[in-house]
Amino acid sequence: MPARELQERLNSLREQLDRNVPLSKEELTEMHEEARQIEAQLKLEEATPDNNLVDGVNLAIDRFELDHPDLAATLRNVFNSLHSMGI
């Protein structure tokens, strides 16, 4: 998947977070940090996989699946994009 599409999905994630999703301050900080790490990875365009990044997104999906399904769906899209890019 092109980096442009991943960037669009990251933008969607940030928009959801900015819409006052009912998350605790800690959860919100965690999601912003995940988005920041993904964007940093995108900018570097490293050829080597960053398993910590993918694992972090995957754990966030599991964590928010029940209480915040829209957020989890957006994270799942990000995860799929990373996977498609070989990250």
PDB file with one MODEL, atoms N, CA, C and O in Angstrom:
MODEL        1
ATOM      1  N   MET A   1       0.853  -1.175   0.000  1.00  0.00           N
ATOM      2  CA  MET A   1       0.000   0.000   0.000  1.00  0.00           C
ATOM      3  C   MET A   1       0.894   1.233   0.000  1.00  0.00           C
ATOM      4  O   MET A   1       1.870   1.296   0.748  1.00  0.00           O
ATOM      5  N   PRO A   2       0.567   2.196  -0.825  1.00  0.00           N
ATOM      6  CA  PRO A   2       1.373   3.414  -0.883  1.00  0.00           C
ATOM      7  C   PRO A   2       1.379   4.166   0.440  1.00  0.00           C
ATOM      8  O   PRO A   2       0.423   4.119   1.214  1.00  0.00           O
ATOM      9  N   ALA A   3       2.476   4.852   0.673  1.00  0.00           N
ATOM     10  CA  ALA A   3       2.617   5.633   1.902  1.00  0.00           C
ATOM     11  C   ALA A   3       1.515   6.688   2.013  1.00  0.00           C
ATOM     12  O   ALA A   3       1.082   7.020   3.117  1.00  0.00           O
ATOM     13  N   ARG A   4       1.063   7.214   0.874  1.00  0.00           N
ATOM     14  CA  ARG A   4       0.004   8.225   0.873  1.00  0.00           C
ATOM     15  C   ARG A   4      -1.269   7.690   1.527  1.00  0.00           C
ATOM     16  O   ARG A   4      -1.915   8.395   2.303  1.00  0.00           O
ATOM     17  N   GLU A   5      -1.627   6.449   1.216  1.00  0.00           N
ATOM     18  CA  GLU A   5      -2.839   5.859   1.800  1.00  0.00           C
ATOM     19  C   GLU A   5      -2.682   5.654   3.299  1.00  0.00           C
ATOM     20  O   GLU A   5      -3.618   5.878   4.067  1.00  0.00           O
ATOM     21  N   LEU A   6      -1.496   5.227   3.709  1.00  0.00           N
ATOM     22  CA  LEU A   6      -1.256   5.068   5.142  1.00  0.00           C
ATOM     23  C   LEU A   6      -1.357   6.420   5.832  1.00  0.00           C
ATOM     24  O   LEU A   6      -1.919   6.519   6.923  1.00  0.00           O
ATOM     25  N   GLN A   7      -0.824   7.453   5.213  1.00  0.00           N
ATOM     26  CA  GLN A   7      -0.911   8.798   5.790  1.00  0.00           C
ATOM     27  C   GLN A   7      -2.367   9.228   5.925  1.00  0.00           C
ATOM     28  O   GLN A   7      -2.736   9.839   6.928  1.00  0.00           O
ATOM     29  N   GLU A   8      -3.195   8.922   4.940  1.00  0.00           N
ATOM     30  CA  GLU A   8      -4.618   9.257   5.017  1.00  0.00           C
ATOM     31  C   GLU A   8      -5.288   8.535   6.174  1.00  0.00           C
ATOM     32  O   GLU A   8      -6.134   9.109   6.860  1.00  0.00           O
ATOM     33  N   ARG A   9      -4.922   7.295   6.392  1.00  0.00           N
ATOM     34  CA  ARG A   9      -5.505   6.536   7.505  1.00  0.00           C
ATOM     35  C   ARG A   9      -5.030   7.086   8.847  1.00  0.00           C
ATOM     36  O   ARG A   9      -5.790   7.122   9.814  1.00  0.00           O
ATOM     37  N   LEU A  10      -3.779   7.508   8.899  1.00  0.00           N
ATOM     38  CA  LEU A  10      -3.282   8.147  10.117  1.00  0.00           C
ATOM     39  C   LEU A  10      -4.039   9.449  10.386  1.00  0.00           C
ATOM     40  O   LEU A  10      -4.385   9.757  11.526  1.00  0.00           O
ATOM     41  N   ASN A  11      -4.285  10.195   9.330  1.00  0.00           N
ATOM     42  CA  ASN A  11      -5.059  11.428   9.487  1.00  0.00           C
ATOM     43  C   ASN A  11      -6.453  11.126  10.016  1.00  0.00           C
ATOM     44  O   ASN A  11      -6.972  11.857  10.859  1.00  0.00           O
ATOM     45  N   SER A  12      -7.059  10.054   9.524  1.00  0.00           N
ATOM     46  CA  SER A  12      -8.383   9.641   9.998  1.00  0.00           C
ATOM     47  C   SER A  12      -8.335   9.286  11.483  1.00  0.00           C
ATOM     48  O   SER A  12      -9.235   9.647  12.242  1.00  0.00           O
ATOM     49  N   LEU A  13      -7.287   8.581  11.891  1.00  0.00           N
ATOM     50  CA  LEU A  13      -7.115   8.225  13.304  1.00  0.00           C
ATOM     51  C   LEU A  13      -7.015   9.496  14.145  1.00  0.00           C
ATOM     52  O   LEU A  13      -7.676   9.614  15.177  1.00  0.00           O
ATOM     53  N   ARG A  14      -6.201  10.431  13.711  1.00  0.00           N
ATOM     54  CA  ARG A  14      -6.032  11.673  14.470  1.00  0.00           C
ATOM     55  C   ARG A  14      -7.338  12.461  14.537  1.00  0.00           C
ATOM     56  O   ARG A  14      -7.654  13.050  15.571  1.00  0.00           O
ATOM     57  N   GLU A  15      -8.092  12.476  13.448  1.00  0.00           N
ATOM     58  CA  GLU A  15      -9.383  13.173  13.457  1.00  0.00           C
ATOM     59  C   GLU A  15     -10.320  12.553  14.480  1.00  0.00           C
ATOM     60  O   GLU A  15     -11.013  13.267  15.205  1.00  0.00           O
ATOM     61  N   GLN A  16     -10.344  11.222  14.541  1.00  0.00           N
ATOM     62  CA  GLN A  16     -11.193  10.550  15.527  1.00  0.00           C
ATOM     63  C   GLN A  16     -10.754  10.908  16.941  1.00  0.00           C
ATOM     64  O   GLN A  16     -11.589  11.147  17.813  1.00  0.00           O
ATOM     65  N   LEU A  17      -9.465  10.944  17.163  1.00  0.00           N
ATOM     66  CA  LEU A  17      -8.961  11.277  18.489  1.00  0.00           C
ATOM     67  C   LEU A  17      -9.279  12.721  18.855  1.00  0.00           C
ATOM     68  O   LEU A  17      -9.508  13.031  20.025  1.00  0.00           O
ATOM     69  N   ASP A  18      -9.293  13.599  17.870  1.00  0.00           N
ATOM     70  CA  ASP A  18      -9.584  15.008  18.123  1.00  0.00           C
ATOM     71  C   ASP A  18     -11.071  15.275  18.337  1.00  0.00           C
ATOM     72  O   ASP A  18     -11.447  16.357  18.787  1.00  0.00           O
ATOM     73  N   ARG A  19     -11.917  14.301  18.019  1.00  0.00           N
ATOM     74  CA  ARG A  19     -13.373  14.479  18.179  1.00  0.00           C
ATOM     75  C   ARG A  19     -13.852  14.092  19.568  1.00  0.00           C
ATOM     76  O   ARG A  19     -15.008  13.709  19.748  1.00  0.00           O
ATOM     77  N   ASN A  20     -12.988  14.190  20.522  1.00  0.00           N
ATOM     78  CA  ASN A  20     -13.342  13.913  21.913  1.00  0.00           C
ATOM     79  C   ASN A  20     -13.885  12.509  22.121  1.00  0.00           C
ATOM     80  O   ASN A  20     -14.902  12.320  22.788  1.00  0.00           O
ATOM     81  N   VAL A  21     -13.201  11.526  21.546  1.00  0.00           N
ATOM     82  CA  VAL A  21     -13.551  10.129  21.797  1.00  0.00           C
ATOM     83  C   VAL A  21     -13.418   9.899  23.302  1.00  0.00           C
ATOM     84  O   VAL A  21     -12.444  10.345  23.909  1.00  0.00           O
ATOM     85  N   PRO A  22     -14.387   9.207  23.909  1.00  0.00           N
ATOM     86  CA  PRO A  22     -14.352   9.044  25.370  1.00  0.00           C
ATOM     87  C   PRO A  22     -13.232   8.104  25.827  1.00  0.00           C
ATOM     88  O   PRO A  22     -13.471   6.948  26.177  1.00  0.00           O
ATOM     89  N   LEU A  23     -12.017   8.629  25.812  1.00  0.00           N
ATOM     90  CA  LEU A  23     -10.849   7.883  26.271  1.00  0.00           C
ATOM     91  C   LEU A  23     -10.277   8.576  27.496  1.00  0.00           C
ATOM     92  O   LEU A  23     -10.439   9.782  27.686  1.00  0.00           O
ATOM     93  N   SER A  24      -9.609   7.792  28.315  1.00  0.00           N
ATOM     94  CA  SER A  24      -8.920   8.403  29.439  1.00  0.00           C
ATOM     95  C   SER A  24      -7.730   9.197  28.900  1.00  0.00           C
ATOM     96  O   SER A  24      -7.324   9.021  27.751  1.00  0.00           O
ATOM     97  N   LYS A  25      -7.188  10.051  29.722  1.00  0.00           N
ATOM     98  CA  LYS A  25      -6.033  10.854  29.303  1.00  0.00           C
ATOM     99  C   LYS A  25      -4.881   9.932  28.914  1.00  0.00           C
ATOM    100  O   LYS A  25      -4.178  10.193  27.938  1.00  0.00           O
ATOM    101  N   GLU A  26      -4.688   8.872  29.663  1.00  0.00           N
ATOM    102  CA  GLU A  26      -3.621   7.904  29.380  1.00  0.00           C
ATOM    103  C   GLU A  26      -3.852   7.219  28.032  1.00  0.00           C
ATOM    104  O   GLU A  26      -2.920   7.084  27.239  1.00  0.00           O
ATOM    105  N   GLU A  27      -5.079   6.790  27.771  1.00  0.00           N
ATOM    106  CA  GLU A  27      -5.400   6.133  26.501  1.00  0.00           C
ATOM    107  C   GLU A  27      -5.216   7.085  25.322  1.00  0.00           C
ATOM    108  O   GLU A  27      -4.701   6.701  24.272  1.00  0.00           O
ATOM    109  N   LEU A  28      -5.641   8.323  25.510  1.00  0.00           N
ATOM    110  CA  LEU A  28      -5.505   9.320  24.455  1.00  0.00           C
ATOM    111  C   LEU A  28      -4.025   9.589  24.159  1.00  0.00           C
ATOM    112  O   LEU A  28      -3.624   9.684  23.000  1.00  0.00           O
ATOM    113  N   THR A  29      -3.238   9.708  25.199  1.00  0.00           N
ATOM    114  CA  THR A  29      -1.798   9.909  25.029  1.00  0.00           C
ATOM    115  C   THR A  29      -1.175   8.723  24.309  1.00  0.00           C
ATOM    116  O   THR A  29      -0.326   8.900  23.435  1.00  0.00           O
ATOM    117  N   GLU A  30      -1.591   7.525  24.671  1.00  0.00           N
ATOM    118  CA  GLU A  30      -1.076   6.308  24.039  1.00  0.00           C
ATOM    119  C   GLU A  30      -1.408   6.283  22.547  1.00  0.00           C
ATOM    120  O   GLU A  30      -0.560   5.926  21.729  1.00  0.00           O
ATOM    121  N   MET A  31      -2.623   6.658  22.194  1.00  0.00           N
ATOM    122  CA  MET A  31      -3.031   6.649  20.787  1.00  0.00           C
ATOM    123  C   MET A  31      -2.282   7.710  19.981  1.00  0.00           C
ATOM    124  O   MET A  31      -1.885   7.460  18.843  1.00  0.00           O
ATOM    125  N   HIS A  32      -2.091   8.883  20.564  1.00  0.00           N
ATOM    126  CA  HIS A  32      -1.321   9.916  19.872  1.00  0.00           C
ATOM    127  C   HIS A  32       0.132   9.472  19.684  1.00  0.00           C
ATOM    128  O   HIS A  32       0.741   9.762  18.654  1.00  0.00           O
ATOM    129  N   GLU A  33       0.678   8.780  20.663  1.00  0.00           N
ATOM    130  CA  GLU A  33       2.049   8.279  20.557  1.00  0.00           C
ATOM    131  C   GLU A  33       2.148   7.210  19.472  1.00  0.00           C
ATOM    132  O   GLU A  33       3.116   7.185  18.712  1.00  0.00           O
ATOM    133  N   GLU A  34       1.156   6.330  19.397  1.00  0.00           N
ATOM    134  CA  GLU A  34       1.144   5.316  18.335  1.00  0.00           C
ATOM    135  C   GLU A  34       1.126   5.996  16.965  1.00  0.00           C
ATOM    136  O   GLU A  34       1.874   5.614  16.065  1.00  0.00           O
ATOM    137  N   ALA A  35       0.278   6.993  16.820  1.00  0.00           N
ATOM    138  CA  ALA A  35       0.192   7.718  15.546  1.00  0.00           C
ATOM    139  C   ALA A  35       1.515   8.401  15.230  1.00  0.00           C
ATOM    140  O   ALA A  35       1.960   8.383  14.082  1.00  0.00           O
ATOM    141  N   ARG A  36       2.145   9.000  16.223  1.00  0.00           N
ATOM    142  CA  ARG A  36       3.425   9.668  16.020  1.00  0.00           C
ATOM    143  C   ARG A  36       4.497   8.684  15.579  1.00  0.00           C
ATOM    144  O   ARG A  36       5.290   8.987  14.688  1.00  0.00           O
ATOM    145  N   GLN A  37       4.528   7.509  16.197  1.00  0.00           N
ATOM    146  CA  GLN A  37       5.521   6.498  15.845  1.00  0.00           C
ATOM    147  C   GLN A  37       5.312   5.989  14.421  1.00  0.00           C
ATOM    148  O   GLN A  37       6.273   5.780  13.682  1.00  0.00           O
ATOM    149  N   ILE A  38       4.066   5.793  14.047  1.00  0.00           N
ATOM    150  CA  ILE A  38       3.762   5.330  12.687  1.00  0.00           C
ATOM    151  C   ILE A  38       4.204   6.381  11.673  1.00  0.00           C
ATOM    152  O   ILE A  38       4.804   6.059  10.647  1.00  0.00           O
ATOM    153  N   GLU A  39       3.901   7.627  11.972  1.00  0.00           N
ATOM    154  CA  GLU A  39       4.288   8.689  11.046  1.00  0.00           C
ATOM    155  C   GLU A  39       5.809   8.808  10.952  1.00  0.00           C
ATOM    156  O   GLU A  39       6.344   9.041   9.868  1.00  0.00           O
ATOM    157  N   ALA A  40       6.498   8.653  12.062  1.00  0.00           N
ATOM    158  CA  ALA A  40       7.956   8.697  12.039  1.00  0.00           C
ATOM    159  C   ALA A  40       8.506   7.556  11.187  1.00  0.00           C
ATOM    160  O   ALA A  40       9.453   7.738  10.422  1.00  0.00           O
ATOM    161  N   GLN A  41       7.911   6.399  11.329  1.00  0.00           N
ATOM    162  CA  GLN A  41       8.332   5.242  10.529  1.00  0.00           C
ATOM    163  C   GLN A  41       8.096   5.511   9.043  1.00  0.00           C
ATOM    164  O   GLN A  41       8.934   5.188   8.201  1.00  0.00           O
ATOM    165  N   LEU A  42       6.973   6.091   8.744  1.00  0.00           N
ATOM    166  CA  LEU A  42       6.654   6.433   7.361  1.00  0.00           C
ATOM    167  C   LEU A  42       7.692   7.395   6.785  1.00  0.00           C
ATOM    168  O   LEU A  42       8.162   7.207   5.663  1.00  0.00           O
ATOM    169  N   LYS A  43       8.041   8.404   7.537  1.00  0.00           N
ATOM    170  CA  LYS A  43       8.993   9.409   7.066  1.00  0.00           C
ATOM    171  C   LYS A  43      10.365   8.799   6.824  1.00  0.00           C
ATOM    172  O   LYS A  43      11.058   9.191   5.886  1.00  0.00           O
ATOM    173  N   LEU A  44      10.753   7.871   7.634  1.00  0.00           N
ATOM    174  CA  LEU A  44      12.057   7.239   7.464  1.00  0.00           C
ATOM    175  C   LEU A  44      12.075   6.263   6.290  1.00  0.00           C
ATOM    176  O   LEU A  44      13.119   6.017   5.687  1.00  0.00           O
ATOM    177  N   GLU A  45      10.906   5.714   5.979  1.00  0.00           N
ATOM    178  CA  GLU A  45      10.756   4.738   4.902  1.00  0.00           C
ATOM    179  C   GLU A  45      11.802   3.636   4.998  1.00  0.00           C
ATOM    180  O   GLU A  45      12.467   3.288   4.023  1.00  0.00           O
ATOM    181  N   GLU A  46      11.918   3.116   6.178  1.00  0.00           N
ATOM    182  CA  GLU A  46      12.882   2.051   6.408  1.00  0.00           C
ATOM    183  C   GLU A  46      12.426   0.762   5.739  1.00  0.00           C
ATOM    184  O   GLU A  46      11.238   0.443   5.706  1.00  0.00           O
ATOM    185  N   ALA A  47      13.378   0.047   5.219  1.00  0.00           N
ATOM    186  CA  ALA A  47      13.075  -1.216   4.566  1.00  0.00           C
ATOM    187  C   ALA A  47      12.937  -2.353   5.577  1.00  0.00           C
ATOM    188  O   ALA A  47      12.330  -3.381   5.278  1.00  0.00           O
ATOM    189  N   THR A  48      13.488  -2.172   6.750  1.00  0.00           N
ATOM    190  CA  THR A  48      13.428  -3.232   7.747  1.00  0.00           C
ATOM    191  C   THR A  48      12.157  -3.112   8.567  1.00  0.00           C
ATOM    192  O   THR A  48      11.755  -2.009   8.935  1.00  0.00           O
ATOM    193  N   PRO A  49      11.526  -4.236   8.853  1.00  0.00           N
ATOM    194  CA  PRO A  49      10.295  -4.187   9.646  1.00  0.00           C
ATOM    195  C   PRO A  49      10.551  -3.727  11.076  1.00  0.00           C
ATOM    196  O   PRO A  49      11.593  -4.022  11.662  1.00  0.00           O
ATOM    197  N   ASP A  50       9.593  -3.007  11.619  1.00  0.00           N
ATOM    198  CA  ASP A  50       9.636  -2.579  13.012  1.00  0.00           C
ATOM    199  C   ASP A  50       8.520  -3.309  13.746  1.00  0.00           C
ATOM    200  O   ASP A  50       7.390  -2.827  13.822  1.00  0.00           O
ATOM    201  N   ASN A  51       8.850  -4.471  14.282  1.00  0.00           N
ATOM    202  CA  ASN A  51       7.839  -5.311  14.924  1.00  0.00           C
ATOM    203  C   ASN A  51       7.214  -4.630  16.137  1.00  0.00           C
ATOM    204  O   ASN A  51       6.051  -4.885  16.450  1.00  0.00           O
ATOM    205  N   ASN A  52       7.962  -3.772  16.823  1.00  0.00           N
ATOM    206  CA  ASN A  52       7.400  -3.078  17.982  1.00  0.00           C
ATOM    207  C   ASN A  52       6.257  -2.168  17.556  1.00  0.00           C
ATOM    208  O   ASN A  52       5.247  -2.069  18.253  1.00  0.00           O
ATOM    209  N   LEU A  53       6.410  -1.513  16.429  1.00  0.00           N
ATOM    210  CA  LEU A  53       5.375  -0.626  15.923  1.00  0.00           C
ATOM    211  C   LEU A  53       4.107  -1.409  15.595  1.00  0.00           C
ATOM    212  O   LEU A  53       3.015  -1.046  16.032  1.00  0.00           O
ATOM    213  N   VAL A  54       4.254  -2.468  14.835  1.00  0.00           N
ATOM    214  CA  VAL A  54       3.110  -3.295  14.449  1.00  0.00           C
ATOM    215  C   VAL A  54       2.475  -3.937  15.677  1.00  0.00           C
ATOM    216  O   VAL A  54       1.251  -3.993  15.794  1.00  0.00           O
ATOM    217  N   ASP A  55       3.306  -4.416  16.583  1.00  0.00           N
ATOM    218  CA  ASP A  55       2.785  -5.022  17.806  1.00  0.00           C
ATOM    219  C   ASP A  55       2.000  -4.008  18.638  1.00  0.00           C
ATOM    220  O   ASP A  55       0.961  -4.336  19.209  1.00  0.00           O
ATOM    221  N   GLY A  56       2.506  -2.773  18.701  1.00  0.00           N
ATOM    222  CA  GLY A  56       1.814  -1.730  19.459  1.00  0.00           C
ATOM    223  C   GLY A  56       0.442  -1.418  18.880  1.00  0.00           C
ATOM    224  O   GLY A  56      -0.527  -1.246  19.619  1.00  0.00           O
ATOM    225  N   VAL A  57       0.363  -1.347  17.568  1.00  0.00           N
ATOM    226  CA  VAL A  57      -0.926  -1.091  16.915  1.00  0.00           C
ATOM    227  C   VAL A  57      -1.867  -2.265  17.170  1.00  0.00           C
ATOM    228  O   VAL A  57      -3.044  -2.069  17.473  1.00  0.00           O
ATOM    229  N   ASN A  58      -1.348  -3.476  17.048  1.00  0.00           N
ATOM    230  CA  ASN A  58      -2.166  -4.669  17.260  1.00  0.00           C
ATOM    231  C   ASN A  58      -2.690  -4.731  18.698  1.00  0.00           C
ATOM    232  O   ASN A  58      -3.850  -5.079  18.919  1.00  0.00           O
ATOM    233  N   LEU A  59      -1.855  -4.401  19.660  1.00  0.00           N
ATOM    234  CA  LEU A  59      -2.301  -4.384  21.061  1.00  0.00           C
ATOM    235  C   LEU A  59      -3.362  -3.306  21.286  1.00  0.00           C
ATOM    236  O   LEU A  59      -4.310  -3.511  22.043  1.00  0.00           O
ATOM    237  N   ALA A  60      -3.197  -2.160  20.627  1.00  0.00           N
ATOM    238  CA  ALA A  60      -4.192  -1.093  20.764  1.00  0.00           C
ATOM    239  C   ALA A  60      -5.529  -1.530  20.184  1.00  0.00           C
ATOM    240  O   ALA A  60      -6.579  -1.196  20.731  1.00  0.00           O
ATOM    241  N   ILE A  61      -5.501  -2.270  19.086  1.00  0.00           N
ATOM    242  CA  ILE A  61      -6.745  -2.796  18.506  1.00  0.00           C
ATOM    243  C   ILE A  61      -7.461  -3.664  19.525  1.00  0.00           C
ATOM    244  O   ILE A  61      -8.656  -3.495  19.767  1.00  0.00           O
ATOM    245  N   ASP A  62      -6.727  -4.590  20.118  1.00  0.00           N
ATOM    246  CA  ASP A  62      -7.316  -5.482  21.122  1.00  0.00           C
ATOM    247  C   ASP A  62      -7.876  -4.693  22.308  1.00  0.00           C
ATOM    248  O   ASP A  62      -8.948  -5.004  22.827  1.00  0.00           O
ATOM    249  N   ARG A  63      -7.139  -3.683  22.721  1.00  0.00           N
ATOM    250  CA  ARG A  63      -7.524  -2.917  23.901  1.00  0.00           C
ATOM    251  C   ARG A  63      -8.818  -2.128  23.691  1.00  0.00           C
ATOM    252  O   ARG A  63      -9.630  -2.006  24.608  1.00  0.00           O
ATOM    253  N   PHE A  64      -9.007  -1.591  22.481  1.00  0.00           N
ATOM    254  CA  PHE A  64     -10.139  -0.708  22.234  1.00  0.00           C
ATOM    255  C   PHE A  64     -11.295  -1.366  21.489  1.00  0.00           C
ATOM    256  O   PHE A  64     -12.308  -0.713  21.240  1.00  0.00           O
ATOM    257  N   GLU A  65     -11.171  -2.622  21.133  1.00  0.00           N
ATOM    258  CA  GLU A  65     -12.172  -3.316  20.321  1.00  0.00           C
ATOM    259  C   GLU A  65     -13.579  -3.243  20.907  1.00  0.00           C
ATOM    260  O   GLU A  65     -14.528  -2.933  20.186  1.00  0.00           O
ATOM    261  N   LEU A  66     -13.729  -3.517  22.175  1.00  0.00           N
ATOM    262  CA  LEU A  66     -15.065  -3.576  22.777  1.00  0.00           C
ATOM    263  C   LEU A  66     -15.652  -2.204  23.084  1.00  0.00           C
ATOM    264  O   LEU A  66     -16.817  -1.945  22.779  1.00  0.00           O
ATOM    265  N   ASP A  67     -14.859  -1.327  23.683  1.00  0.00           N
ATOM    266  CA  ASP A  67     -15.387  -0.043  24.133  1.00  0.00           C
ATOM    267  C   ASP A  67     -15.384   1.045  23.055  1.00  0.00           C
ATOM    268  O   ASP A  67     -16.178   1.984  23.118  1.00  0.00           O
ATOM    269  N   HIS A  68     -14.504   0.920  22.080  1.00  0.00           N
ATOM    270  CA  HIS A  68     -14.366   1.950  21.046  1.00  0.00           C
ATOM    271  C   HIS A  68     -14.190   1.283  19.679  1.00  0.00           C
ATOM    272  O   HIS A  68     -13.105   1.341  19.102  1.00  0.00           O
ATOM    273  N   PRO A  69     -15.245   0.651  19.157  1.00  0.00           N
ATOM    274  CA  PRO A  69     -15.113  -0.123  17.913  1.00  0.00           C
ATOM    275  C   PRO A  69     -14.719   0.709  16.695  1.00  0.00           C
ATOM    276  O   PRO A  69     -14.022   0.202  15.816  1.00  0.00           O
ATOM    277  N   ASP A  70     -15.144   1.966  16.617  1.00  0.00           N
ATOM    278  CA  ASP A  70     -14.750   2.807  15.477  1.00  0.00           C
ATOM    279  C   ASP A  70     -13.256   3.089  15.500  1.00  0.00           C
ATOM    280  O   ASP A  70     -12.590   3.043  14.465  1.00  0.00           O
ATOM    281  N   LEU A  71     -12.738   3.380  16.678  1.00  0.00           N
ATOM    282  CA  LEU A  71     -11.308   3.615  16.829  1.00  0.00           C
ATOM    283  C   LEU A  71     -10.530   2.348  16.501  1.00  0.00           C
ATOM    284  O   LEU A  71      -9.500   2.409  15.829  1.00  0.00           O
ATOM    285  N   ALA A  72     -11.012   1.206  16.968  1.00  0.00           N
ATOM    286  CA  ALA A  72     -10.359  -0.070  16.680  1.00  0.00           C
ATOM    287  C   ALA A  72     -10.366  -0.364  15.182  1.00  0.00           C
ATOM    288  O   ALA A  72      -9.391  -0.895  14.651  1.00  0.00           O
ATOM    289  N   ALA A  73     -11.452  -0.025  14.502  1.00  0.00           N
ATOM    290  CA  ALA A  73     -11.529  -0.244  13.054  1.00  0.00           C
ATOM    291  C   ALA A  73     -10.505   0.614  12.327  1.00  0.00           C
ATOM    292  O   ALA A  73      -9.864   0.154  11.382  1.00  0.00           O
ATOM    293  N   THR A  74     -10.352   1.847  12.759  1.00  0.00           N
ATOM    294  CA  THR A  74      -9.352   2.723  12.143  1.00  0.00           C
ATOM    295  C   THR A  74      -7.947   2.185  12.398  1.00  0.00           C
ATOM    296  O   THR A  74      -7.104   2.181  11.500  1.00  0.00           O
ATOM    297  N   LEU A  75      -7.702   1.734  13.616  1.00  0.00           N
ATOM    298  CA  LEU A  75      -6.396   1.145  13.931  1.00  0.00           C
ATOM    299  C   LEU A  75      -6.154  -0.115  13.104  1.00  0.00           C
ATOM    300  O   LEU A  75      -5.029  -0.376  12.677  1.00  0.00           O
ATOM    301  N   ARG A  76      -7.203  -0.889  12.880  1.00  0.00           N
ATOM    302  CA  ARG A  76      -7.077  -2.100  12.068  1.00  0.00           C
ATOM    303  C   ARG A  76      -6.672  -1.733  10.636  1.00  0.00           C
ATOM    304  O   ARG A  76      -5.862  -2.426  10.020  1.00  0.00           O
ATOM    305  N   ASN A  77      -7.239  -0.640  10.112  1.00  0.00           N
ATOM    306  CA  ASN A  77      -6.851  -0.164   8.783  1.00  0.00           C
ATOM    307  C   ASN A  77      -5.381   0.239   8.753  1.00  0.00           C
ATOM    308  O   ASN A  77      -4.669  -0.055   7.792  1.00  0.00           O
ATOM    309  N   VAL A  78      -4.933   0.911   9.806  1.00  0.00           N
ATOM    310  CA  VAL A  78      -3.522   1.296   9.905  1.00  0.00           C
ATOM    311  C   VAL A  78      -2.654   0.041   9.947  1.00  0.00           C
ATOM    312  O   VAL A  78      -1.645  -0.047   9.248  1.00  0.00           O
ATOM    313  N   PHE A  79      -3.049  -0.922  10.766  1.00  0.00           N
ATOM    314  CA  PHE A  79      -2.312  -2.183  10.883  1.00  0.00           C
ATOM    315  C   PHE A  79      -2.212  -2.871   9.518  1.00  0.00           C
ATOM    316  O   PHE A  79      -1.138  -3.324   9.123  1.00  0.00           O
ATOM    317  N   ASN A  80      -3.333  -2.945   8.807  1.00  0.00           N
ATOM    318  CA  ASN A  80      -3.343  -3.590   7.486  1.00  0.00           C
ATOM    319  C   ASN A  80      -2.448  -2.850   6.507  1.00  0.00           C
ATOM    320  O   ASN A  80      -1.779  -3.474   5.683  1.00  0.00           O
ATOM    321  N   SER A  81      -2.431  -1.534   6.591  1.00  0.00           N
ATOM    322  CA  SER A  81      -1.568  -0.738   5.714  1.00  0.00           C
ATOM    323  C   SER A  81      -0.104  -1.011   6.006  1.00  0.00           C
ATOM    324  O   SER A  81       0.700  -1.186   5.090  1.00  0.00           O
ATOM    325  N   LEU A  82       0.237  -1.046   7.286  1.00  0.00           N
ATOM    326  CA  LEU A  82       1.617  -1.352   7.667  1.00  0.00           C
ATOM    327  C   LEU A  82       2.013  -2.739   7.165  1.00  0.00           C
ATOM    328  O   LEU A  82       3.104  -2.938   6.630  1.00  0.00           O
ATOM    329  N   HIS A  83       1.114  -3.674   7.347  1.00  0.00           N
ATOM    330  CA  HIS A  83       1.383  -5.052   6.908  1.00  0.00           C
ATOM    331  C   HIS A  83       1.583  -5.095   5.390  1.00  0.00           C
ATOM    332  O   HIS A  83       2.494  -5.764   4.902  1.00  0.00           O
ATOM    333  N   SER A  84       0.740  -4.390   4.654  1.00  0.00           N
ATOM    334  CA  SER A  84       0.845  -4.361   3.198  1.00  0.00           C
ATOM    335  C   SER A  84       2.156  -3.726   2.730  1.00  0.00           C
ATOM    336  O   SER A  84       2.680  -4.068   1.671  1.00  0.00           O
ATOM    337  N   MET A  85       2.668  -2.808   3.528  1.00  0.00           N
ATOM    338  CA  MET A  85       3.921  -2.138   3.189  1.00  0.00           C
ATOM    339  C   MET A  85       5.134  -2.958   3.608  1.00  0.00           C
ATOM    340  O   MET A  85       6.272  -2.586   3.321  1.00  0.00           O
ATOM    341  N   GLY A  86       4.885  -4.082   4.293  1.00  0.00           N
ATOM    342  CA  GLY A  86       5.984  -4.921   4.740  1.00  0.00           C
ATOM    343  C   GLY A  86       6.641  -4.441   6.024  1.00  0.00           C
ATOM    344  O   GLY A  86       7.764  -4.829   6.343  1.00  0.00           O
ATOM    345  N   ILE A  87       5.930  -3.596   6.754  1.00  0.00           N
ATOM    346  CA  ILE A  87       6.471  -3.075   8.025  1.00  0.00           C
ATOM    347  C   ILE A  87       5.995  -3.958   9.148  1.00  0.00           C
ATOM    348  O   ILE A  87       6.325  -3.713  10.308  1.00  0.00           O
TER     349      ILE A  87
ENDMDL
END
